[in-house]
Amino acid sequence: MAPISSSGRTRGPLAALMCAALAAAGLAAAGTSALAPHAAYASSHREAPLISGTPQYDNTDLYAFVSPDRPDTTTIVANWIPFEEPAGGPNFYPFAEDAQYDLHIDNDGDAQDELLFRYTFTTHTKNKDTFLYNTGPVDSLDDPDLNVTQTYDVDLIRLKHQHMASKTKIADDVPVAPSDVGKASMPHYGTLRDQAVHKLPNGAVTFAGQADDPFFLDLRVFDLLYGGNLSEVGNDTLKGYNVNSIALQVPTAMITESPHQPVVGIWSTTQRKNARGHWAQVSRLGNPLVNEVVNPQKDKDTFNASSPSEDARFLKNVTHPELPRLIEGIYKIKAPAEPRNDLVDVFLKGVQGLNQPPHVTPAEELRLNTSVKPSMHPKRLGVLDGDNAGFPNGRRLTDDVIDAALQVVEGELVGSKNDLGDAVDANDKEFGHSFPYLAEPSEGSRGPVAQGTSGGADVRSQLGDALQPAGSGRNTTLIAASAASGAAGVLLIGTAAAWWRRRVRRPY
């Protein structure tokens, strides 16, 4: 199969400035410092009015790619809970227990799922008489000091015409990797991550837990497309934020229709019990960026509750997109002629000759041709730069979907050549080379050490010594200081009480 290529052009001065303002992702971004993330919006982060109020159920991103180290398998990564501030304790970031987190597979192009992998979670608390997430340093997933834990089940559901044909439990009570509280609580977080990778029957592998948000971008498009001011670009908006991830690696033969039809369509959803106790779909995600800037406000919640088989109702949003017209109005870059059938082909059908299945029904799915071998040297623009193993043929963690989607929306495939981008070309953290590939989450103690301490100060030992019984002789200086502070506090409280008694006796 010949690569679908674009010339290797260098981003011009205007293009280098334009990304965030113009991006097809339609995400707002506030400036992000190295240590403290601020309020922001991205990909399918807070993309619709209803779901923005319930982050545990909110899909943020979906990835699907042929596994680079196991090319006979396909890896799917789906993320939830946007903008996890790493130090957000004491109640960190569990998956919801009243949710069904689903990965859907359409392997014949009919806009209906034939396979569904369903993840459901249960929370366990060892000691409910403490506010602590962990009561001491945690060295393993079964450490008694890990006070709040989660496990999950995975069901493989086979469907026919959107009705269940069979249901098989393929994982039972698998432990979740916890939120990374910090270096005092979880000094070797990588060990916990490794222990959360679980092998399933038939060569499949699963993981669930916290991870660094793999999406990278610099966008502030909801700030009136930067208000015409393009002086701020190149900041990774999501640097420092985490997400909750589900990763699943399965033998490719398990999900494809046949060796002769290797294209699969993938999307993720969340179902939640409504007031009547019935399951209702509240979030949906296939290709990135769709529900942010393709769908108008009136369609966003409807899209989240719908299935790909119903996507004909949203067709006008694709053929007559709003974003290019806004860009033309503010930046005088002429919008491509409508109707935008090029967008229908790329985002609703798949690229012809690459990842478009035969007899395809147009629908919003992330389509992957599993017969395309992984690239030895992946290119961030994927198919636009001749790398057919990348976006929009699936989506790898390293794919720069902001630049690629923006260039396509601005007419790259219909003669309007452009080099638009956001000057953020890679994630701030390096991805792994084996499953689950995600970077480890930012830890809650990622900030600078307190004044008067050194980077090597063992906070755990100091706290442990302070809690020793009197007369143990361990770290008496710290104990004495604590006792002196306590005495001063008692004296202060007594003085205040005496003052209050004198005051209440006054007639005024």
C-alpha positions as CSV (number, residue, x, y, z in Angstrom):
1,M,0.0,0.0,0.0
2,A,1.6,3.3,-1.0
3,P,1.8,5.9,1.7
4,I,-0.5,8.8,1.6
5,S,2.1,11.6,2.0
6,S,2.5,15.3,2.4
7,S,5.7,17.1,1.7
8,G,8.0,17.5,4.6
9,R,7.4,21.3,5.1
10,T,8.8,23.5,7.8
11,R,6.2,25.5,9.8
12,G,6.3,29.1,8.8
13,P,6.3,32.1,11.2
14,L,2.6,32.6,11.0
15,A,1.8,28.9,11.2
16,A,4.0,28.6,14.2
17,L,1.9,31.2,16.0
18,M,-1.5,30.0,14.8
19,C,-1.9,26.6,16.3
20,A,-3.6,27.3,19.6
21,A,-5.9,29.9,18.3
22,L,-7.0,27.9,15.2
23,A,-6.8,24.4,16.3
24,A,-9.5,22.0,15.1
25,A,-9.4,20.6,18.6
26,G,-11.2,23.6,19.9
27,L,-9.8,23.4,23.3
28,A,-9.2,26.3,25.7
29,A,-5.9,26.4,27.4
30,A,-4.6,28.6,30.2
31,G,-0.9,28.9,30.7
32,T,0.7,25.9,32.5
33,S,3.6,26.1,34.8
34,A,6.0,23.2,35.3
35,L,4.7,22.4,38.7
36,A,1.1,23.6,39.1
37,P,-1.5,23.0,36.4
38,H,-4.3,25.5,36.0
39,A,-7.8,25.4,34.6
40,A,-7.9,24.2,31.0
41,Y,-9.9,22.3,28.4
42,A,-8.7,19.7,25.9
43,S,-9.6,17.0,23.5
44,S,-12.8,15.5,25.0
45,H,-12.1,17.1,28.3
46,R,-15.4,18.7,29.5
47,E,-16.7,18.7,26.0
48,A,-20.4,18.9,26.7
49,P,-22.6,20.7,29.3
50,L,-23.9,17.6,31.2
51,I,-20.8,15.5,31.4
52,S,-18.6,18.5,32.5
53,G,-20.3,18.2,35.9
54,T,-19.5,14.5,36.4
55,P,-15.8,14.0,35.6
56,Q,-15.7,10.3,36.8
57,Y,-17.8,9.4,33.7
58,D,-16.1,11.8,31.2
59,N,-14.1,10.2,28.4
60,T,-11.0,12.4,27.7
61,D,-9.2,10.6,24.9
62,L,-9.1,7.3,22.9
63,Y,-6.1,5.7,21.3
64,A,-5.8,2.5,19.1
65,F,-2.7,1.2,17.4
66,V,-0.9,-2.0,16.4
67,S,1.4,-2.7,19.3
68,P,5.0,-1.8,18.3
69,D,6.6,-4.5,20.4
70,R,3.9,-7.2,19.7
71,P,2.7,-6.5,16.2
72,D,0.3,-9.4,16.2
73,T,-1.7,-7.5,18.9
74,T,-3.7,-4.3,19.0
75,T,-3.6,-1.9,21.9
76,I,-6.6,0.3,23.0
77,V,-6.1,3.1,25.5
78,A,-9.1,5.0,26.9
79,N,-8.9,7.8,29.5
80,W,-11.3,9.3,31.9
81,I,-11.5,12.0,34.6
82,P,-9.9,15.2,33.1
83,F,-7.5,17.5,34.9
84,E,-6.5,15.4,37.8
85,E,-4.5,17.7,40.0
86,P,-1.8,15.3,41.4
87,A,-2.0,16.6,45.0
88,G,-5.8,16.4,45.1
89,G,-6.2,14.4,48.3
90,P,-7.3,13.1,50.6
91,N,-9.9,11.6,48.2
92,F,-7.9,11.1,45.1
93,Y,-9.3,9.7,41.8
94,P,-11.2,6.4,41.8
95,F,-13.1,5.1,38.9
96,A,-16.9,5.3,39.5
97,E,-18.5,2.2,41.0
98,D,-21.9,2.9,39.3
99,A,-20.5,3.1,35.8
100,Q,-19.8,0.7,32.9
101,Y,-16.7,1.8,31.1
102,D,-17.0,0.2,27.6
103,L,-14.6,-0.3,24.6
104,H,-16.6,-1.0,21.4
105,I,-15.4,-2.8,18.3
106,D,-17.1,-2.5,14.9
107,N,-15.3,-5.0,12.7
108,D,-17.5,-4.9,9.5
109,G,-18.1,-1.2,9.0
110,D,-21.8,-1.2,9.7
111,A,-21.6,1.4,12.5
112,Q,-22.6,-1.2,15.0
113,D,-20.4,-2.9,17.6
114,E,-19.8,-6.6,17.3
115,L,-17.6,-6.8,20.4
116,L,-17.7,-4.9,23.6
117,F,-15.2,-5.0,26.5
118,R,-16.9,-3.8,29.7
119,Y,-14.9,-2.6,32.7
120,T,-16.7,-2.3,36.1
121,F,-15.0,-1.2,39.3
122,T,-15.4,-1.9,43.1
123,T,-13.9,0.2,45.9
124,H,-12.4,-1.4,49.1
125,T,-11.6,0.5,52.3
126,K,-9.6,-1.2,55.0
127,N,-10.0,1.4,57.8
128,K,-12.9,3.8,57.6
129,D,-11.9,5.5,60.8
130,T,-9.2,7.5,59.1
131,F,-9.3,10.2,56.4
132,L,-6.1,8.8,54.9
133,Y,-5.9,7.3,51.4
134,N,-2.8,5.4,52.7
135,T,-1.7,5.0,56.3
136,G,2.0,4.5,55.6
137,P,4.4,4.1,52.7
138,V,3.0,1.7,50.1
139,D,5.4,-0.8,48.5
140,S,2.9,-3.1,46.8
141,L,-0.8,-3.2,45.7
142,D,-1.6,-5.6,48.5
143,D,0.2,-3.5,51.1
144,P,-1.9,-3.1,54.3
145,D,-1.0,0.6,54.3
146,L,-2.8,1.2,51.1
147,N,-6.1,2.0,52.8
148,V,-8.3,2.7,49.7
149,T,-8.1,0.3,46.8
150,Q,-10.1,-0.7,43.7
151,T,-10.5,-3.8,41.7
152,Y,-12.3,-4.4,38.4
153,D,-13.9,-7.1,36.3
154,V,-13.8,-7.3,32.5
155,D,-16.6,-8.8,30.5
156,L,-16.4,-9.6,26.8
157,I,-19.8,-9.1,25.2
158,R,-20.5,-10.3,21.7
159,L,-23.4,-8.5,19.9
160,K,-25.5,-9.0,16.9
161,H,-27.6,-6.1,15.6
162,Q,-26.9,-4.3,18.9
163,H,-28.3,-7.1,21.0
164,M,-26.2,-9.3,23.3
165,A,-25.4,-12.7,21.9
166,S,-23.1,-13.8,24.6
167,K,-21.2,-12.6,27.7
168,T,-18.0,-14.0,29.1
169,K,-16.1,-12.7,32.1
170,I,-12.4,-12.6,31.1
171,A,-11.0,-10.8,34.2
172,D,-12.1,-10.9,37.9
173,D,-11.0,-8.7,40.8
174,V,-7.9,-7.3,39.0
175,P,-6.2,-4.6,41.2
176,V,-6.1,-1.0,40.0
177,A,-2.9,1.1,40.1
178,P,-3.6,3.8,42.8
179,S,-3.3,7.5,42.4
180,D,0.3,8.6,42.9
181,V,0.0,10.4,46.3
182,G,3.7,11.3,46.4
183,K,7.2,10.2,47.2
184,A,6.6,9.8,50.9
185,S,3.6,7.6,50.4
186,M,4.7,5.7,47.3
187,P,8.5,5.8,47.0
188,H,8.6,3.3,44.2
189,Y,5.5,4.0,42.1
190,G,6.8,2.2,39.1
191,T,6.5,-1.1,41.1
192,L,2.9,-0.5,41.7
193,R,2.3,0.3,38.0
194,D,4.1,-3.0,37.0
195,Q,2.0,-5.0,39.5
196,A,-1.2,-3.6,37.9
197,V,-0.4,-5.1,34.5
198,H,-2.5,-8.3,34.3
199,K,-2.4,-11.1,31.8
200,L,-5.7,-12.4,30.5
201,P,-6.6,-15.6,28.6
202,N,-5.5,-15.9,24.9
203,G,-2.6,-13.6,25.2
204,A,-4.5,-10.4,26.1
205,V,-3.2,-7.9,28.7
206,T,-5.1,-5.3,30.7
207,F,-4.2,-2.3,32.9
208,A,-6.3,0.2,34.8
209,G,-4.9,3.1,36.9
210,Q,-3.6,6.6,37.0
211,A,-1.3,7.9,34.2
212,D,0.1,11.1,32.9
213,D,-2.4,12.7,30.5
214,P,-0.8,11.7,27.2
215,F,-2.6,14.4,25.2
216,F,-0.3,17.4,24.3
217,L,-1.4,20.8,23.0
218,D,-1.3,24.5,23.3
219,L,-4.8,25.9,22.7
220,R,-6.9,28.7,24.0
221,V,-9.5,28.7,21.3
222,F,-12.4,29.3,23.6
223,D,-10.8,32.6,24.6
224,L,-12.2,34.2,21.4
225,L,-9.6,32.4,19.2
226,Y,-6.9,34.2,21.3
227,G,-8.7,37.5,20.5
228,G,-6.4,37.9,17.5
229,N,-3.3,37.9,19.7
230,L,-1.0,35.1,18.7
231,S,1.9,35.9,21.0
232,E,1.4,32.9,23.3
233,V,2.1,29.5,21.8
234,G,4.2,26.5,22.5
235,N,3.0,25.7,26.1
236,D,1.7,22.2,26.7
237,T,-1.6,22.9,28.3
238,L,-2.0,19.5,30.0
239,K,1.5,19.3,31.4
240,G,1.3,18.2,35.1
241,Y,-2.2,16.8,34.9
242,N,-3.1,13.1,35.2
243,V,-6.0,11.0,34.0
244,N,-7.4,7.5,34.8
245,S,-6.6,5.1,32.1
246,I,-7.9,1.8,30.9
247,A,-5.5,-0.1,28.5
248,L,-6.2,-3.3,26.8
249,Q,-4.0,-5.3,24.5
250,V,-5.6,-8.1,22.5
251,P,-4.6,-10.5,19.7
252,T,-5.6,-8.7,16.6
253,A,-7.3,-11.9,15.3
254,M,-9.6,-11.6,18.2
255,I,-11.2,-8.3,17.1
256,T,-11.1,-8.4,13.3
257,E,-13.8,-9.8,11.1
258,S,-11.2,-11.8,9.1
259,P,-7.7,-11.6,7.7
260,H,-9.2,-10.2,4.5
261,Q,-11.0,-7.4,6.4
262,P,-8.5,-6.0,8.9
263,V,-10.1,-2.6,9.5
264,V,-11.8,-2.1,12.9
265,G,-13.8,0.9,14.1
266,I,-13.3,1.7,17.8
267,W,-15.0,4.0,20.3
268,S,-15.4,4.2,24.1
269,T,-18.4,5.1,26.2
270,T,-19.5,5.4,29.8
271,Q,-22.9,4.2,31.0
272,R,-24.3,5.3,34.4
273,K,-27.4,4.3,36.3
274,N,-30.1,6.9,36.1
275,A,-32.7,7.8,38.8
276,R,-34.8,4.8,37.7
277,G,-31.9,2.4,38.1
278,H,-31.5,1.9,34.4
279,W,-28.2,2.2,32.6
280,A,-27.9,5.3,30.4
281,Q,-25.0,6.3,28.2
282,V,-23.5,9.7,29.2
283,S,-20.2,9.9,27.4
284,R,-18.8,8.8,24.0
285,L,-15.5,9.2,22.2
286,G,-14.0,8.0,18.9
287,N,-11.9,10.5,17.0
288,P,-10.4,13.3,19.0
289,L,-11.9,16.8,19.0
290,V,-15.2,16.0,17.4
291,N,-17.6,16.9,20.2
292,E,-15.7,20.1,21.1
293,V,-15.8,22.0,17.8
294,V,-17.7,20.0,15.3
295,N,-20.9,19.7,17.2
296,P,-22.7,22.9,18.3
297,Q,-24.1,23.3,21.9
298,K,-27.5,21.9,21.0
299,D,-26.0,18.6,19.8
300,K,-23.3,17.9,22.4
301,D,-25.3,16.1,25.0
302,T,-27.2,14.2,22.3
303,F,-24.0,13.0,20.7
304,N,-22.7,11.7,24.1
305,A,-25.9,9.7,24.5
306,S,-26.0,8.3,21.0
307,S,-24.4,5.5,19.1
308,P,-22.5,5.6,15.8
309,S,-25.5,4.1,14.0
310,E,-27.4,7.3,14.6
311,D,-24.7,9.7,13.3
312,A,-26.6,10.7,10.2
313,R,-28.3,13.4,12.3
314,F,-24.9,15.1,12.8
315,L,-23.8,15.0,9.2
316,K,-24.3,18.8,8.6
317,N,-22.0,19.6,11.4
318,V,-19.2,17.9,9.4
319,T,-20.0,19.0,5.9
320,H,-20.6,22.6,7.0
321,P,-18.2,23.1,10.0
322,E,-18.2,26.2,12.0
323,L,-14.5,26.5,12.9
324,P,-13.1,27.3,9.4
325,R,-15.6,30.2,9.1
326,L,-14.6,31.5,12.5
327,I,-10.9,31.4,11.5
328,E,-11.6,33.2,8.2
329,G,-13.6,35.9,10.1
330,I,-10.8,36.6,12.6
331,Y,-7.6,35.7,10.7
332,K,-8.7,36.2,7.1
333,I,-7.5,32.6,6.1
334,K,-10.1,31.6,3.5
335,A,-12.3,28.7,4.6
336,P,-12.4,25.7,2.1
337,A,-15.5,25.4,0.0
338,E,-18.5,23.5,1.4
339,P,-19.8,20.9,1.6
340,R,-16.7,19.4,3.2
341,N,-16.9,15.9,1.8
342,D,-13.2,15.5,2.4
343,L,-13.9,15.6,6.2
344,V,-16.7,13.0,5.7
345,D,-14.2,10.6,4.0
346,V,-11.5,11.1,6.6
347,F,-13.4,11.2,9.8
348,L,-16.7,9.3,9.1
349,K,-15.7,6.7,6.6
350,G,-11.9,6.3,6.9
351,V,-9.3,7.1,4.2
352,Q,-10.0,5.2,1.0
353,G,-7.3,2.6,0.3
354,L,-6.1,2.8,3.9
355,N,-8.6,2.4,6.7
356,Q,-12.0,2.5,5.0
357,P,-13.8,-0.8,5.3
358,P,-15.9,-2.1,2.4
359,H,-19.5,-1.1,2.3
360,V,-18.9,1.3,5.1
361,T,-21.7,3.1,6.9
362,P,-20.5,6.7,7.7
363,A,-20.1,7.0,11.5
364,E,-17.9,8.7,14.0
365,E,-15.4,5.9,14.9
366,L,-11.6,5.8,15.3
367,R,-10.8,3.4,12.4
368,L,-7.6,1.3,12.4
369,N,-6.2,-0.9,9.6
370,T,-4.6,-3.6,11.8
371,S,-2.6,-5.0,8.8
372,V,-0.4,-1.9,8.6
373,K,2.8,-2.7,10.5
374,P,4.1,-0.3,13.2
375,S,6.6,2.3,12.0
376,M,10.2,1.9,13.1
377,H,10.4,5.7,13.2
378,P,6.9,7.1,13.8
379,K,6.2,10.6,12.4
380,R,4.1,12.8,14.5
381,L,1.8,13.9,11.6
382,G,1.0,10.3,10.7
383,V,-0.7,9.8,7.4
384,L,-0.2,13.5,6.4
385,D,3.6,12.9,6.5
386,G,3.6,9.5,4.8
387,D,3.4,7.4,7.9
388,N,0.4,5.2,7.4
389,A,0.6,3.6,10.8
390,G,-0.4,6.9,12.5
391,F,-3.4,9.2,12.8
392,P,-6.1,9.1,11.3
393,N,-5.3,5.4,10.8
394,G,-6.0,4.8,14.5
395,R,-4.1,7.0,17.0
396,R,-0.8,6.5,18.6
397,L,0.2,8.2,21.9
398,T,2.9,10.2,20.0
399,D,0.6,11.4,17.2
400,D,0.2,15.1,17.0
401,V,-3.5,15.1,16.4
402,I,-3.9,18.9,16.9
403,D,-1.6,19.8,14.0
404,A,-2.9,17.0,11.8
405,A,-6.6,17.7,12.4
406,L,-6.1,21.4,12.0
407,Q,-4.3,21.1,8.7
408,V,-7.1,18.8,7.4
409,V,-9.9,21.0,8.6
410,E,-8.2,24.0,6.9
411,G,-8.2,22.1,3.6
412,E,-4.9,20.2,3.4
413,L,-6.6,17.4,1.4
414,V,-8.5,19.7,-1.0
415,G,-5.6,21.8,-2.2
416,S,-5.3,24.3,0.6
417,K,-1.8,23.4,1.6
418,N,-0.9,24.7,5.1
419,D,1.5,24.0,8.0
420,L,-0.7,25.1,10.8
421,G,0.2,23.8,14.3
422,D,0.5,24.7,17.9
423,A,4.3,24.5,18.4
424,V,3.8,21.6,20.9
425,D,5.0,18.6,19.0
426,A,5.5,16.0,21.8
427,N,4.3,15.1,25.3
428,D,6.2,16.5,28.2
429,K,6.9,12.9,29.5
430,E,8.4,10.1,27.4
431,F,6.0,7.2,26.7
432,G,7.0,3.6,27.5
433,H,8.1,1.0,25.0
434,S,5.9,-1.8,26.3
435,F,2.4,-2.1,27.5
436,P,0.7,0.0,28.8
437,Y,3.0,2.5,27.1
438,L,1.6,5.4,29.1
439,A,3.9,7.7,31.1
440,E,3.7,7.4,34.9
441,P,1.5,10.0,36.6
442,S,2.8,13.2,38.1
443,E,3.1,12.7,41.8
444,G,1.4,14.7,44.5
445,S,4.8,15.8,46.0
446,R,6.2,17.0,42.7
447,G,6.8,20.5,44.0
448,P,10.0,21.9,45.6
449,V,11.0,20.8,49.1
450,A,10.1,23.0,52.1
451,Q,12.6,25.7,53.2
452,G,15.2,24.4,55.7
453,T,15.1,20.8,54.2
454,S,17.1,19.1,51.6
455,G,16.0,17.1,48.6
456,G,17.2,14.0,50.5
457,A,15.2,14.6,53.7
458,D,13.3,11.5,54.7
459,V,9.9,12.9,55.6
460,R,8.6,9.4,56.4
461,S,11.3,8.8,59.0
462,Q,10.6,12.1,60.7
463,L,6.9,11.5,60.9
464,G,7.5,7.9,62.1
465,D,9.9,9.1,64.9
466,A,7.4,11.8,66.0
467,L,4.8,9.2,66.5
468,Q,6.9,6.8,68.6
469,P,5.9,6.2,72.2
470,A,7.4,8.5,74.9
471,G,10.8,7.2,76.1
472,S,11.7,5.4,72.9
473,G,14.6,7.8,72.5
474,R,14.1,8.2,68.7
475,N,14.3,11.7,67.3
476,T,13.8,13.4,70.6
477,T,14.5,16.8,69.1
478,L,11.5,16.6,66.9
479,I,9.3,15.2,69.7
480,A,10.4,18.0,72.0
481,A,9.7,20.6,69.4
482,S,6.2,19.0,68.9
483,A,5.6,19.0,72.6
484,A,6.7,22.6,72.9
485,S,4.4,23.6,70.1
486,G,1.5,21.7,71.8
487,A,2.2,23.5,75.1
488,A,2.2,26.8,73.4
489,G,-1.1,26.0,71.7
490,V,-2.7,25.0,75.1
491,L,-1.4,28.3,76.6
492,L,-2.8,30.3,73.7
493,I,-6.2,28.6,73.9
494,G,-6.3,29.2,77.7
495,T,-5.4,32.9,77.3
496,A,-8.1,33.3,74.7
497,A,-10.7,31.6,76.9
498,A,-9.9,33.9,79.8
499,W,-10.1,36.9,77.6
500,W,-13.5,35.8,76.2
501,R,-14.9,35.2,79.8
502,R,-14.0,38.8,80.7
503,R,-15.5,40.1,77.5
504,V,-18.9,38.4,77.8
505,R,-19.3,39.9,81.3
506,R,-19.3,43.4,79.8
507,P,-22.7,45.0,79.2
508,Y,-21.6,46.2,75.8
